[in-house]
């Protein structure tokens, strides 16, 4: 389930405050930080972004 565009416009990475890229149509559904030094991927569960740094996947 994709994240609403209006919500995505106001969300930011909690770690570095950079915008998030919507990868919620992928498997696994995620919002990925676009910051150059961060790159954390936050899970989207049942259409709800989980913006907790402890829950984020580290970049490969």
C-alpha positions as a Markdown table, in Angstrom:
| # | Residue | x | y | z |
|---|---|---|---|---|
| 1 | Unk | 0.0 | 0.0 | 0.0 |
| 2 | Unk | 1.7 | 3.3 | -1.1 |
| 3 | Unk | 2.1 | 6.2 | 1.3 |
| 4 | Unk | -0.1 | 9.2 | 0.4 |
| 5 | Unk | 1.8 | 11.9 | -1.5 |
| 6 | Unk | 0.7 | 14.6 | 0.8 |
| 7 | Unk | 2.1 | 12.8 | 3.8 |
| 8 | Unk | 5.3 | 12.0 | 2.0 |
| 9 | Unk | 5.8 | 15.7 | 1.4 |
| 10 | Unk | 6.0 | 16.5 | 5.1 |
| 11 | Unk | 7.9 | 13.4 | 6.3 |
| 12 | Unk | 11.7 | 13.6 | 6.9 |
| 13 | Unk | 14.3 | 11.2 | 8.1 |
| 14 | Unk | 14.4 | 11.3 | 11.9 |
| 15 | Unk | 18.2 | 10.8 | 11.9 |
| 16 | Unk | 19.4 | 13.5 | 9.5 |
| 17 | Unk | 16.1 | 15.4 | 8.5 |
| 18 | Unk | 16.6 | 14.7 | 4.7 |
| 19 | Unk | 13.6 | 13.9 | 2.5 |
| 20 | Unk | 12.4 | 10.3 | 2.1 |
| 21 | Unk | 12.0 | 8.4 | -1.1 |
| 22 | Unk | 8.9 | 6.3 | -1.4 |
| 23 | Unk | 9.8 | 2.6 | -2.0 |
| 24 | Unk | 6.5 | 1.4 | -0.5 |
| 25 | Unk | 5.5 | -0.4 | -3.7 |
| 26 | Unk | 8.7 | -2.6 | -3.4 |
| 27 | Unk | 9.1 | -5.7 | -1.3 |
| 28 | Unk | 9.8 | -4.9 | 1.5 |
| 29 | Unk | 7.9 | -1.7 | 1.6 |
| 30 | Unk | 10.2 | 1.1 | 2.8 |
| 31 | Unk | 10.8 | 4.8 | 2.9 |
| 32 | Unk | 14.5 | 5.4 | 2.1 |
| 33 | Unk | 16.4 | 8.5 | 3.3 |
| 34 | Unk | 17.9 | 10.5 | 0.4 |
| 35 | Unk | 20.6 | 12.0 | 2.6 |
| 36 | Unk | 24.1 | 11.4 | 1.3 |
| 37 | Unk | 25.6 | 10.1 | 4.5 |
| 38 | Unk | 22.5 | 8.4 | 6.0 |
| 39 | Unk | 20.5 | 6.2 | 3.6 |
| 40 | Unk | 18.5 | 4.5 | 6.4 |
| 41 | Unk | 15.4 | 2.6 | 5.1 |
| 42 | Unk | 12.3 | 2.8 | 7.3 |
| 43 | Unk | 9.7 | 0.1 | 7.1 |
| 44 | Unk | 6.1 | 0.7 | 6.0 |
| 45 | Unk | 3.6 | -1.6 | 7.8 |
| 46 | Unk | 0.0 | -1.7 | 6.7 |
| 47 | Unk | 0.5 | 1.7 | 4.9 |
| 48 | Unk | 1.9 | 3.3 | 8.0 |
| 49 | Unk | 5.6 | 4.5 | 8.0 |
| 50 | Unk | 7.5 | 3.4 | 11.1 |
| 51 | Unk | 10.0 | 6.3 | 11.5 |
| 52 | Unk | 12.0 | 4.9 | 14.4 |
| 53 | Unk | 15.8 | 4.9 | 13.9 |
| 54 | Unk | 15.9 | 1.6 | 15.9 |
| 55 | Unk | 13.6 | 0.0 | 13.4 |
| 56 | Unk | 15.4 | 1.3 | 10.3 |
| 57 | Unk | 17.5 | -0.9 | 8.0 |
| 58 | Unk | 21.1 | 0.2 | 7.6 |
| 59 | Unk | 22.3 | 0.9 | 4.0 |
| 60 | Unk | 24.2 | -2.0 | 2.4 |
